[in-house]
Amino acid sequence: MKGRALVLLMFCISLVDVQAQKSPQFSQYMEYQSAVNPAAVAVDDLMSVGGIYRLQWVGFKDAPKNLLFSVAYPFKIGESSHGVGLIFSSDDIGLFKNQSVLLQYSYKFRLSKGDLSLGLNVGFINQTFDRESVDLTGGDGELMAGDEYHQSSDPFIDGFTAEGYSDVSFDVSFGCMFRTDRYNVGLSVMHLTAPTIDLGSENYQMYVPRSYGVMGGYRFDTHNPLLTITPSAYVKTDLSTWQAEVSGILEYSKRVRGGISYRFGDSFVFLFGVDIIQGLRLGYSYDLPTSKMIRSGGSHEVSLRYCFKPQFSKKNKYKSDRIL
């Protein structure tokens, strides 16, 4: 009953009026929980290697492109369980490129009928502005007639060198997660240091706001032993804007899965996944925009991940049988 109550609470929280955040999101958040909560690093005692590529708003020029690669490794010190990981991400958004490299650590211990995991991210964020690609003229060398928004000599653009500008900032995140065989619920505080990116002048600075997240899921069995249903929810906010989504995944024979998500005020998401071989999981999702602000061919996302026991023996290979 505790597990079901937690899931119900998660869904109630996510039924608030929300707006999309500027920070990038991945529709397959339930597959890459460690990307939004460091407490999920190697939480299932499996070594994993994988990545996600997201192409957002197909048809828009210079539409966002997001790439994430991660590796995680579980280990024990005496009777205590630990996990270490590395995440590299790269986001191209118009003339800006954001890249980050984060070291991850988690510590897991038994609590009641489940496991409580505490995690930490430590690393750097780099932002680059592409000065050479700036074009205020529409390509003809002169400002377009009737343009009231651009200037031939923009003080912001002229403040950069010919190539542009790049800056690096320190970043720290923290998370915790409680997990049983049936459900998990996690809390995270990303970008604790609220990193500031100095774009060459104190008048031109950008910062990554501190972000708070709540995520959870529950696995239900059905009358058919080969079928399971996993609802999940994810809510995040920087205390200025909110984003929330709810998902439902139907899995067959612990190998093939499909489902649908709804990102409030933004899009419906259709998800599909299959285990190509034992432990090797391929995923795909398509976002269908619902907002009148977005007119595009939708967003595509592909993921590939391999999970196994770190003894490096064929008989010990094992796959994660959950989507939470």
C-alpha positions in Angstrom: 0.0 0.0 0.0 2.9 2.4 0.7 4.1 2.0 -2.8 0.7 2.7 -4.4 0.3 5.7 -2.1 3.6 7.2 -3.3 2.7 6.7 -6.9 -0.7 8.4 -6.3 1.0 11.3 -4.6 3.4 11.6 -7.6 0.5 11.8 -10.1 -1.4 14.4 -8.0 1.7 16.6 -7.9 2.1 16.4 -11.6 -1.5 17.5 -12.3 -0.6 21.1 -11.8 -0.6 23.8 -14.5 3.0 23.7 -15.9 5.1 25.4 -18.5 8.0 24.1 -20.5 11.5 24.8 -19.2 14.4 26.1 -21.3 16.7 23.3 -20.1 16.8 20.2 -22.3 14.8 17.2 -21.5 14.8 13.5 -22.6 11.5 11.7 -23.1 13.1 8.4 -22.1 13.8 9.8 -18.6 12.7 6.5 -17.0 15.6 4.7 -18.8 18.3 7.2 -17.9 17.4 8.3 -14.3 21.0 9.0 -13.5 20.9 11.9 -16.0 18.5 13.7 -13.6 19.3 12.1 -10.3 22.9 11.0 -9.4 21.4 8.6 -6.7 20.4 6.3 -9.6 24.0 5.6 -10.6 24.4 1.8 -10.7 21.5 1.5 -8.3 20.5 -1.9 -9.8 24.1 -3.3 -9.2 24.7 -3.5 -13.0 27.4 -2.0 -15.0 25.9 0.0 -17.9 27.1 1.8 -21.0 24.8 3.8 -23.2 23.7 7.0 -24.7 20.8 9.1 -26.1 20.5 11.3 -29.1 17.6 13.8 -29.4 16.6 15.9 -32.4 14.0 18.4 -31.3 11.4 20.2 -33.4 12.3 18.8 -36.8 11.8 21.4 -39.5 13.1 24.3 -37.5 16.3 25.8 -38.6 19.0 25.4 -35.9 16.6 23.4 -33.8 18.0 21.9 -30.5 20.1 18.8 -30.7 21.0 16.9 -27.5 23.5 14.1 -27.0 24.2 12.2 -23.8 26.6 9.4 -23.1 27.0 7.7 -19.7 28.8 4.8 -18.1 28.2 3.4 -14.6 30.0 0.8 -12.4 28.8 -0.8 -9.1 31.2 -2.0 -6.5 31.3 -3.0 -2.8 33.5 -2.0 0.1 32.9 -4.7 2.7 29.2 -5.0 3.0 28.4 -1.5 1.7 27.3 -0.9 -1.9 28.6 2.0 -4.1 28.4 3.2 -7.6 30.5 5.5 -9.8 29.8 6.9 -13.2 30.6 9.4 -15.8 28.2 11.5 -17.9 29.1 13.6 -21.0 26.4 15.7 -22.5 26.3 18.2 -25.4 23.4 20.5 -26.4 23.4 22.6 -29.6 20.8 25.3 -29.3 21.0 27.9 -32.1 24.3 29.7 -31.8 25.1 28.3 -28.4 26.6 25.0 -27.5 26.5 23.6 -23.9 28.7 20.8 -22.9 29.2 19.1 -19.5 31.4 16.4 -18.0 30.2 15.1 -14.7 31.7 12.5 -12.3 29.0 10.6 -10.4 29.0 8.7 -7.1 26.2 6.9 -5.2 26.1 5.1 -1.8 23.3 2.6 -1.2 22.2 1.0 2.1 19.2 -1.1 3.3 16.3 0.8 4.8 13.1 -0.9 5.9 12.0 -3.1 3.0 14.0 -1.3 0.3 17.2 0.4 -0.5 18.0 4.1 0.0 20.6 5.6 -2.3 22.4 8.9 -2.0 24.2 10.4 -5.0 26.5 13.3 -6.0 27.5 14.9 -9.3 30.7 16.9 -9.6 32.0 18.4 -12.8 32.1 21.3 -15.2 29.7 23.0 -17.7 31.1 24.8 -20.8 29.1 27.2 -22.9 30.3 28.4 -26.3 28.8 31.2 -28.4 29.3 31.0 -32.2 30.0 34.6 -33.2 30.9 33.8 -36.8 27.4 32.3 -37.6 25.5 35.5 -36.5 23.4 36.9 -39.4 21.1 39.9 -38.7 20.5 40.6 -42.4 18.6 37.5 -43.6 21.6 36.7 -45.8 21.5 39.7 -48.2 24.0 41.9 -46.2 21.5 44.5 -45.2 18.9 44.7 -42.5 15.5 43.6 -43.8 13.0 46.4 -44.4 10.7 47.1 -41.5 12.9 45.2 -39.0 12.5 46.9 -35.7 14.3 44.3 -33.6 17.8 44.2 -35.0 20.6 46.7 -35.3 23.4 46.7 -37.9 25.8 47.1 -34.9 24.4 45.1 -32.1 26.4 45.9 -28.9 26.0 42.4 -27.6 27.4 40.8 -30.8 30.1 43.3 -31.2 31.3 42.6 -27.6 32.7 39.2 -28.7 35.8 38.3 -30.6 35.6 37.4 -34.2 35.2 33.7 -33.3 32.9 34.1 -30.3 33.4 33.3 -26.7 33.6 30.3 -24.4 33.5 29.9 -20.6 33.6 27.0 -18.1 31.9 26.9 -14.7 31.9 24.4 -11.8 28.7 22.3 -11.2 27.4 20.2 -8.3 24.2 18.2 -8.0 22.7 16.0 -5.3 20.0 13.3 -5.2 18.4 10.6 -3.1 16.3 7.6 -4.2 14.3 4.9 -2.3 13.8 1.7 -4.3 12.1 -1.7 -3.8 11.4 -4.5 -6.2 8.0 -2.8 -7.0 8.6 0.9 -7.0 11.0 3.8 -6.7 10.8 7.4 -5.8 13.6 10.0 -6.0 14.3 13.6 -5.2 17.1 15.7 -6.8 18.6 19.1 -6.7 20.5 19.7 -9.9 23.0 22.6 -10.4 23.4 23.4 -6.7 26.0 26.0 -7.4 23.8 27.7 -10.0 26.8 28.0 -12.4 27.3 31.4 -14.0 28.7 31.6 -17.6 30.7 34.8 -18.2 30.3 35.7 -21.9 33.2 38.2 -21.9 31.7 41.0 -19.9 29.9 41.4 -16.6 27.0 42.8 -18.6 26.6 39.6 -20.6 26.3 36.6 -18.3 24.2 33.5 -18.4 23.5 31.1 -15.6 22.2 27.6 -15.1 19.4 27.9 -12.5 19.1 25.5 -9.6 16.6 22.8 -10.5 14.5 20.6 -8.2 13.1 17.2 -9.4 10.7 14.5 -8.1 10.4 11.2 -10.0 8.8 7.9 -9.2 7.3 4.8 -10.8 5.5 1.5 -9.9 5.4 -1.8 -11.6 2.0 -3.6 -11.8 1.7 -7.3 -12.7 -1.3 -8.4 -14.8 -3.3 -11.7 -15.1 -0.9 -12.6 -17.9 2.5 -13.4 -16.3 4.2 -12.1 -19.5 2.7 -8.6 -19.2 3.6 -5.8 -16.8 2.4 -2.2 -16.6 4.6 0.6 -15.3 3.2 4.1 -14.7 5.8 6.8 -13.8 5.9 10.5 -13.3 8.5 13.2 -13.4 8.2 16.8 -12.1 10.9 19.5 -12.2 11.1 23.2 -11.5 13.6 26.0 -11.1 11.0 27.9 -9.0 10.2 30.1 -12.0 8.9 27.6 -14.5 7.6 24.0 -14.1 7.6 20.9 -16.3 5.8 17.7 -15.6 5.1 14.5 -17.4 3.3 11.2 -16.7 4.0 8.0 -18.5 2.7 4.4 -18.9 4.7 1.5 -20.3 3.4 -1.9 -21.2 6.1 -4.6 -21.3 5.9 -8.1 -22.8 8.1 -11.0 -21.8 10.6 -8.5 -20.2 11.9 -7.8 -23.8 9.5 -5.7 -25.8 7.8 -2.5 -24.5 5.7 0.3 -25.7 3.9 3.2 -24.1 2.8 6.8 -24.1 3.7 9.9 -22.1 2.1 13.3 -21.7 4.3 16.4 -21.1 1.8 18.9 -19.7 1.4 21.9 -22.0 3.9 20.6 -24.5 3.4 17.2 -26.2 2.3 13.6 -26.3 5.2 11.1 -26.4 5.1 7.7 -28.0 7.7 5.2 -26.7 9.0 1.9 -28.0 11.8 -0.4 -26.8 13.2 -3.8 -27.4 16.1 -5.9 -26.1 18.1 -6.8 -29.1 20.1 -9.4 -27.2 20.2 -10.1 -23.5 21.2 -6.9 -21.8 21.3 -4.7 -25.0 18.3 -2.3 -25.0 17.3 -0.1 -27.9 14.7 2.6 -27.4 12.9 5.2 -29.5 10.5 8.0 -28.8 8.5 10.5 -30.9 7.2 13.7 -29.4 4.0 15.1 -31.0 3.7 18.8 -30.1 0.4 20.0 -28.7 1.3 23.6 -28.0 0.1 26.1 -30.6 3.5 27.8 -30.1 5.3 24.9 -31.8 4.6 24.0 -35.4 7.2 21.3 -36.4 7.5 17.7 -37.4 7.9 16.7 -33.8 11.0 15.5 -31.9 12.8 12.2 -32.3 14.9 10.4 -29.7 17.0 7.3 -29.9 18.7 5.5 -27.0 21.0 2.4 -26.8 22.2 0.9 -23.5 24.0 -2.3 -22.5 23.7 -3.6 -18.9 25.6 -6.6 -17.4 27.0 -7.9 -14.2 30.6 -6.6 -13.9 32.2 -10.1 -13.4 32.7 -10.1 -17.2 31.6 -13.7 -17.5 29.0 -14.9 -20.0 27.0 -16.9 -17.5 26.7 -13.7 -15.3 25.4 -11.4 -17.9 22.1 -9.9 -16.8 19.7 -7.3 -18.1 17.6 -4.9 -16.2 13.9 -6.1 -16.4 12.4 -2.8 -15.3 11.4 0.5 -16.8 10.9 2.8 -13.8 
